[in-house]
Amino acid sequence: MERRPIRTWDLPVRLLHLLLAGGVAAAWLSSQDARDLRVHVVAGLLVGLVLVLRAAWGLWGTEHARWAAFRVPWRAVRDHARGLLRGDAPRFQGHNPLATWAMLGGLSLLALVVLTGIGVQAGEEGTGLLAGRLDRDRGVALHGPHELLAWAVLGWLLLHLAGVAKESLRTAENLPLSMVHGRKRPEPGARPVPARVGAALSMLAVVALACAGPLRPDAEPAPAAVAPPALDPLYARECGDCHEAWHPSLLPARSWLLLMATQDDHFGEDLGLAPALAGQLQELLVLHAAELSPTEAAWRVARGTPPDQSPLRVTDTPAWREAHADLPEETFQSEPVRSRNRCEACHEDAATGAFAHRGIHPPDPGLPADPPPPEAP
C-alpha cells in the first residue's frame, strides 16, 4: 500500500521559491523600458534579498533545505545522468544530484546578475549600495555582462522547467505542485519536516519592509551620488527668452565654442551679444559642457559624439538619437510634448541636467499642437 505524501519542503523554502520566481519575472519584464527602472531596481533588490535569506536558511533550515544536503560530488551527478539515460535512475526525497547542481548553478547566476546590477546602478545612476564607489566607465562596462548574465538566467530557467517537467513525468509526481503544498511521496525511511511557519512569516516581513517603501507611488527617488550642475541663471535668462534653454551638459564643449563663434548667424539670426556678455556665456557653457558633467546623459553625449563632429543641436547628437530612436513621430507632435526641444514634457529633472532614467514620465499623448515652439540649439 502506498504511503501518504509527507511534508518535504518547509514553508520558508516554498515562500522563497515563490518570491524568487516573482522577482526574476518582474526584473525581466521591467528591463526593456527606462521608465520602469524603479520597478527593475526593486525587483533586483527582492532577488538579492531572497538569495541572502536562502543562504541563511541553508544553515538553519530543515533537512532538505540545508546546504549539507547539496554536497553532491560530480560522480553522483554523472551516475544519475547515466541512470536517466538508461531509465533506471533512482527517485530522491529531496533534490536529485543533477537537480542539486542545477539549483546551485542557477542561484550562482542570479547572484552574479544582482552584483553586476548593483554596479551598473552605482556607475550609471549614481545610486544604490555602491553609489560613489564606481565611476561611470566601470558602471557602463558592467552593463553588457549584466545583460548577458540575465540571458543566461533565462536559458537556465528554460532548462530548469524542462527538467522539472521531465522528472514529473518520470516519477509520476507533480513536482511544481509539491513546491506549493510541500508534500511528496515518501521514500523508505523518510520523515516529514516541520513547517517552520514562524520563520516564513519573519522572512515575509523582512521582504515587505525592504520593498514596500521604494514601490510607494509617492516614494522619492534615491538621490544621485554626484549632483548635476544647476542651470546657470545668466544662461537661462539670455537663451531662455528666445527658446528652450537646454542644459549645457547636453553638448560637447567644441559645439558651444562653435555656436558662440558663429553667433552672428545663430540659426538665421544675429544674437548681437556684447563681447563681455558673450565671453561670460561662453565660459559658462564650456564649464558645464558634456565632458565636465557627472551625469549619465552628459557622459553618453561626450562619449558618443565623434571627435570630428560638433553638432549644434542637441537633437543631432548620436546620444539623443539613440535614446529616442524607438519613439514614433506622433509622440513629438502630440500634446503636451509638441516638439523635440520640450525636454521637460517627459523629463521631470530636465532643468537640472540630470536626465535620470527614474525621472522619465512621458505624458499621455493628446491632440497635435500647432504651431510647435522653435527648435533650440
Stockholm file with secondary structure:
# STOCKHOLM 1.0

chainA/1-377         MERRPIRTWDLPVRLLHLLLAGGVAAAWLSSQDARDLRVHVVAGLLVGLVLVLRAAWGLWGTEHARWAAFRVPWRAVRDHARGLLRGDAPRFQGHNPLATWAMLGGLSLLALVVLTGIGVQAGEEGTGLLAGRLDRDRGVALHGPHELLAWAVLGWLLLHLAGVAKESLRTAENLPLSMVHGRKRPEPGARPVPARVGAALSMLAVVALACAGPLRPDAEPAPAAVAPPALDPLYARECGDCHEAWHPSLLPARSWLLLMATQDDHFGEDLGLAPALAGQLQELLVLHAAELSPTEAAWRVARGTPPDQSPLRVTDTPAWREAHADLPEETFQSEPVRSRNRCEACHEDAATGAFAHRGIHPPDPGLPADPPPPEAP
#=GR chainA/1-377 SS CCCCCEECSCHHHHHHHHHHHHHHHHHHHTSSCGGGHHHHHHHHHHHHHHHHHHHHHHHHSCGGGSGGGGCCCHHHHHHHHHHHHHTCCCCCSSCCHHHHHHHHHHHHHHHHHHHHHHHHIIIIISCSTTTTTSCHHHHHHHHHHHHHHHHHHHHHHHHHHHHHHHHHHHHTSCHHHHHHHCEECCCTTCCCCCCCHHHHHHHHHHHHHHHHHHHSTTCCCCCCSSCCCCCCHHHHHHHHTTSCCCCGGGSCHHHHHHHHHTGGGBTTBCCCCCHHHHHHHHHHHHHTSGGGCCSHHHHHHHHHSCTTCCCSSGGGSHHHHHHTTTSCHHHHHBTTTCSTTCGGGTBTTGGGTCCCGGGBCCCCCCSBCSSCCCCCC
#=GC SS_cons         CCCCCEECSCHHHHHHHHHHHHHHHHHHHTSSCGGGHHHHHHHHHHHHHHHHHHHHHHHHSCGGGSGGGGCCCHHHHHHHHHHHHHTCCCCCSSCCHHHHHHHHHHHHHHHHHHHHHHHHIIIIISCSTTTTTSCHHHHHHHHHHHHHHHHHHHHHHHHHHHHHHHHHHHHTSCHHHHHHHCEECCCTTCCCCCCCHHHHHHHHHHHHHHHHHHHSTTCCCCCCSSCCCCCCHHHHHHHHTTSCCCCGGGSCHHHHHHHHHTGGGBTTBCCCCCHHHHHHHHHHHHHTSGGGCCSHHHHHHHHHSCTTCCCSSGGGSHHHHHHTTTSCHHHHHBTTTCSTTCGGGTBTTGGGTCCCGGGBCCCCCCSBCSSCCCCCC
//
